[in-house]
Amino acid sequence: MYLYGLLHQLAFLAGKIKDRRDMENLIDTARRYGEITDQMFDRWSIPDHYLVFGDKADLARLKALELCELDAFYVEHEDE
C-alpha cells in the first residue's frame, strides 16, 4: 500500500506542474521516492535482475525461502 501511495503522489504532482519550480519539485520527489523504494526492495531481498528485466524466474530463490519459513511455522505449530 505504501508503494501505491508514493506512486499516487508522484502522479498528483505531475498533474499539477505549472512552472519550472513545480517540475524541479517533481524531480526531487521522484529521486527521493526512488531511494525509498530501493531501500524497501533491498529489505525484501528482491533481486536487482528482476527489477530490471522482470523475469519471474529471478524470484525462485526468494519464493523457496518464503516457503521454507512457512513450512517451519507449520512444523512448529503442528500440535496446536
N, C-alpha and C positions, 0 to 999 in steps of 0.2 A: 504494500500500500504506500509505503514511503517513496519508493521509486516513482510510482504513479504521480504522487504529489509534486515531486521535482519536475517531472515532465510537464505536468499540467501548468505549473508556474512558469516554465520556460515558454510554453505556448501562449500564455496570457501576456507575458512581457513582449513577445514578438508581435502580438496583435496590437500592442499599444505604442509601437515605435512611431515617434513624431519627428525626432531630430537626432543629431549625431550623439548627443548625450544619452538618449534612450538606447541607441544602438550600442554604445560603449558599455552601458549598464547590462544589457543583454549578454554581451560577450563575456564580461566579468562574471556574471552569474552562471553562465554555461560552463566556464572554466572551473569555477568552484564546485558546481554540481558534478562535473566530471571527476573531480578529485574525490568527492564524497562517494560516488558510485564505484570508483576504483577501489576505495577502502572497503566498501561493502562486499564487492566481489572477491577481494583478497581474503576477507574473513570467511567467506563461504567456500573458499578453495576452488572457485570456478577457473578452469584453465584458460590462460590468455588465448591459446589457439582457438578455443571455442568462441571466445568473444569476437575474434577477427573473422573466422570462417563459418561459424555456426554449425559445424559438423557435430551432430549429437553423439557420435562415437567417442568424441573427446570427453564426454561426461561419464563414460563407462566406469572409470575408477571411482569417481565421486559417488555414483549410484551404488557400486559394490560396497563402499564404506558405509553408506547410509543403511543398506540392507543388513550389514554385519551388526551395526548398532541396534537395529530393530530386532534382529534375532537374539542378541544378547539380552535385550529388555525382556523379550518373551520367556527366555530361559530363566532369567532371574525372578520373574513373577508367575511362573507356571503353576505354582502350588496355591496361589491366591484365588 
